[in-house]
Amino acid sequence: MAEKFIPSLHTIPAELIYRILNNLSDYSILYSMRNVCAHINTITDNYYRYQTLTVLNLRHDKITPDKIQHFADALQQNQKFTTLFFHNNQIGSQGAKYLANALRQNQTLTTLDLWDNQIGDQGVKHLVNGLQQNKTLTTLEIGNNAICDKGPAHLLHLLLKNTTLLRLHLSHNQITGIGVQYLAVALQHNKTLVTLDLRFNPIDDIGRKELAKTRQDNPQIELIL
């Protein structure tokens, strides 16, 4: 009696995997096909779309912290990503922590868009920790994230050391004149930031004057209020 052949993921031909990949979105490739097993990882690594994937657009995809962990793992393994759009998802502070861990190792990412993800002050802290050694990120979008005055306090530590970040977007948060004071101190020392977007924050006149003073030390900065 002939033995039954039991299919295994480790024996699936590469050609079949490629056919599957051809019909998947970038999202599905990263979320469903990565880290299934070493065999499929190897095939995916050699897949042309994965090799040329530099911009990942996942706006409005209802991505949760659990899902973002998969992308953080992919970010560590794929050193070709330059732009990540996670606009309007649900990653929260825990998702920001996963991304921060990946950013410690990544040296290709230039743009990170986390608009409307409810990361809060704790999420900002995680991102700052992850970006301490990063030398490539030039644009950070963290608007509409329920960030209060502790967020700028965390960003102060980043802006005092970072020499690559050019654009920081913090619009539609809950930053007051107290938080602005931290940013004003940072701008007295940071000479690389060219855009600081603080639109639609409850900043009082005193806070606005503090920011205006920073232009004396930092004339190239564009303050969007």
HELIX and SHEET records of a PDB file:
HELIX    1   1 LEU A    9  THR A   11  5                                   3    
HELIX    2   2 ALA A   14  ASN A   22  1                                   9    
HELIX    3   3 ASP A   26  SER A   28  1                                   3    
HELIX    4   4 ILE A   29  MET A   33  3                                   5    
HELIX    5   5 ALA A   38  ASP A   45  1                                   8    
HELIX    6   6 TYR A   48  GLN A   51  1                                   4    
HELIX    7   7 PRO A   65  GLN A   77  1                                  13    
HELIX    8   8 GLY A   92  LEU A  103  1                                  12    
HELIX    9   9 GLY A  120  LEU A  131  1                                  12    
HELIX   10  10 LYS A  150  LYS A  161  1                                  12    
HELIX   11  11 GLY A  177  HIS A  189  1                                  13    
HELIX   12  12 ASP A  205  ASP A  217  1                                  13    
SHEET    1   A 7 VAL A  55  ASN A  57  0                                        
SHEET    2   A 7 THR A  83  PHE A  85  1                                        
SHEET    3   A 7 THR A 111  ASP A 113  1                                        
SHEET    4   A 7 THR A 139  GLU A 141  1                                        
SHEET    5   A 7 ARG A 167  HIS A 169  1                                        
SHEET    6   A 7 THR A 195  ASP A 197  1                                        
SHEET    7   A 7 GLU A 222  ILE A 224  1                                        
END                                                                             
